[in-house]
C-alpha cells in the first residue's frame, strides 16, 4: 500500500484524499487548526496538526511515506513567505532523511507575471509581478532542489481554482453591475477542482517530474468571463472603464500542452459558468 502525506489538507487536499482512498493509498492529512481534525479524520486514515516550519514534526510524519503532496494555502498576503517558502525550506532539510519518492506541489501561474496577454509555456522565463509572486517562484525552486535519482518532484502551476462550493458565480457574482478599470482584455486562466485532483493523481501514478501548467484550454478574457457568468445567472453586466489602467498583476495566456503531452486528459475542457 502506498503511503502519502497531504501537507495542507484544505479544498484541494480533501478532494485528493477522497480519491486516493479509492486507489488504496494510505493518507495522512495535516492541518494547522485543531478544529479541523475531526473533519479530516473522516476522509483520511490519519489526521494531525503540523506546521510547515516544524522540522521535527515533518521529519516524523515523513519517515514512512512514499509521497508528499504540498497543498498549503496562505490565508493572507502577508504570510506568503511563512506559508509557502518556509514549508519548502523545511522539507528540503528533512526529505534527505526520508523514504519519500515523489513530491507534488500545487503552485500558481502567478510566477509568469504580466506578459501583455502573450502565450506562456513552462519554458517561458518567470517574471513575477510582485513580492508574493517571487515567493511562489522561490518555493518552486526550493522544492525542485530536492530532486534525486530516487525522488521526483512535480510542480503544478495552477490557474484560478473553481468547483463545487467555489463556483464562478460565487467568486464573481458580487461584481454584478460594478465598474472595473481597463477594457477587460486581460487573460484569465482557470482550472476545475476535478482536474486538479485528476492531474495530481496522474502525477502519482505516472511518476511525473518537473514543472507543468495546470489550466484549462483557451483562457477567456476577463470581459468574456464576466459577461458569461452574469448572463448565465441573470445578473447585471460589469461595466469597463478603459480610461483607467487595469490593476491585475497577471496577464498571460497559459498553455497546458506539456501536461497533455505527458498523457493527461482534461475532464473539463471548457469553463462551466
Secondary structure, 3 states (H helix, E strand, C coil): CCEEEEECCCHHHHHHHHHHHHCCCEEEEEECCHHHHHHHHCCCCEEEECCCCCHHHHHHHHCCCCEEEECCCCCCHHHHHHHHHHHHHHHHHHHHHCCCCEEEEEEEHHHHCEEEEEEECCCCCCCCCCHHHHHHHHHHHHHHCCCCCCCEEEEEEECEEEECCECHHHHHHHHCCCEEECCCCCEECEEEHHHHHHHHHHHHHHCCCEEEEECCCCCEEHHHHHHHHHHHCCCCCCEEECCCCCCCCCEEEECCHHHHHCCCCCCCCCCCC
